[in-house]
Every structure is written in C-alpha cells, then in structure tokens.
C-alpha cells in the first residue's frame, strides 16, 4: 500500500476555521466536530477495504481544499483528519509516524482530498 486517497464530502466554511476555534468555540462543539471527522475518515478508509491496524509506517499527508478560508485556517481540519487516521493507517500522529504534511487549494474538487503516502 503505497498511496491512499480519500475524498471527504465536507463543505469547508468559516465554522471549521482555526480562527473560529481559536475565538472560543465550546468544548462540546469541538468534540462533536472531531467525532464527525474521525468517523468520516474511517468510513472512507473502510470503503477502500482498509481496516483498523493497517499500519504503513511513516507517512506524508497531503491535503487539498476547495474553500474560501485562508490557507493557514485549515489547521483545525488537518488535526481532526490526522487524528482520524490514528489506529488505521498510522500508529500515532507523532513525528515518528507523520513526517510531513502539506496543503493546497484545488477548486476542482468537492470537499477535502487527503492523500496518504508512505514516507521515504
């Protein structure tokens, strides 16, 4: 398994912005968002036949967003997605297992495209 690509059908709005979270969103709302993202990521992996414990070692995670947020405001989403990968494709989200992360805009996709590559 060299590369896994998932598309998360999420409309990225300001309520998922790092600025919004930084301004003091209640912990229960943050918890709800995290749970929804973790479930979404894991369901997409299951659709591809990737099950819990399918570790691939160290990874690079690439994100593509179709949104109007500033590029640095996707940080909260990135955290929730990578946390959702824990236990499936990655053993943990520390620097031993997630070596690199990048993000870019892509107006041709609907939602968030996440590509997980084995890090070399």
C-alpha positions in Angstrom: 0.0 0.0 0.0 2.0 3.0 -1.3 -0.7 5.6 -1.5 -4.2 6.0 -0.2 -6.5 8.8 -1.4 -9.8 9.7 0.3 -12.3 12.4 -0.6 -14.2 13.9 2.4 -17.5 15.4 1.2 -17.3 18.4 3.5 -18.2 22.0 2.7 -15.4 23.9 4.4 -16.9 27.0 5.9 -15.7 29.5 8.5 -17.2 27.4 11.3 -14.3 25.0 10.7 -11.8 27.7 10.6 -8.9 27.8 13.0 -9.9 31.4 13.7 -13.3 30.3 14.8 -12.0 27.6 17.1 -9.3 30.0 18.4 -12.0 32.5 19.3 -13.5 30.1 21.9 -15.9 27.5 20.5 -17.4 25.5 23.3 -15.5 22.2 24.0 -18.7 20.1 23.3 -18.9 21.6 19.8 -15.2 20.9 19.2 -15.8 17.3 20.4 -18.7 16.9 18.1 -16.7 18.1 15.1 -13.8 15.8 15.9 -16.1 12.8 16.3 -17.8 13.6 12.9 -14.4 13.9 11.1 -12.9 10.8 12.7 -16.0 8.8 11.6 -15.9 10.2 8.1 -12.2 9.4 7.7 -12.6 5.9 9.0 -15.7 5.2 6.8 -13.8 6.3 3.7 -10.9 4.0 4.6 -13.3 1.1 5.2 -14.9 1.7 1.8 -11.4 1.0 0.3 -11.0 -2.1 2.4 -8.6 -0.5 4.8 -9.2 -1.8 8.3 -8.1 -0.7 11.8 -4.4 -1.7 12.3 -3.4 -1.4 8.6 -0.3 0.5 9.6 2.0 1.6 6.8 4.8 3.1 8.8 5.9 6.7 8.5 3.7 8.8 6.2 3.3 12.1 4.4 -0.2 13.5 4.4 -1.2 15.9 1.6 -4.4 18.0 1.8 -6.3 19.7 -1.0 -9.1 22.1 -0.1 -11.9 23.7 -2.1 -12.7 26.6 0.3 -12.5 30.3 0.7 -10.6 30.1 4.0 -7.1 31.4 4.2 -4.6 28.6 3.8 -3.5 28.7 7.4 -7.1 28.4 8.7 -7.3 24.7 7.7 -5.2 23.7 10.7 -8.1 22.5 12.8 -9.4 20.3 9.9 -5.9 18.9 9.3 -5.7 17.9 13.0 -9.1 16.2 13.0 -8.3 14.2 9.8 -4.8 13.1 11.0 -6.4 12.1 14.4 -8.9 10.1 12.4 -6.1 8.2 10.7 -4.7 7.0 14.0 -5.3 3.3 14.6 -6.0 2.8 10.9 -3.1 3.8 8.6 -0.9 5.3 11.2 0.0 4.1 14.7 0.2 7.5 16.1 0.4 11.1 15.0 3.8 12.0 16.5 6.9 12.8 14.4 7.9 9.1 14.2 4.8 8.3 12.1 3.8 11.6 10.5 6.9 13.0 8.8 5.3 15.6 6.6 2.1 17.4 5.9 1.2 19.8 3.2 -1.9 21.7 1.9 -3.0 23.4 -1.2 -6.2 24.8 -2.9 -8.0 22.9 -5.6 -11.2 24.4 -6.9 -11.9 21.3 -9.0 -12.8 19.0 -6.0 -15.9 18.9 -3.8 -14.7 18.9 -0.3 -11.3 17.8 1.1 -9.0 15.4 -0.7 -6.5 13.7 1.5 -3.6 11.7 0.1 -1.6 9.5 2.5 1.8 8.4 1.2 4.4 6.1 2.7 7.3 8.4 3.6 10.7 7.6 2.1 
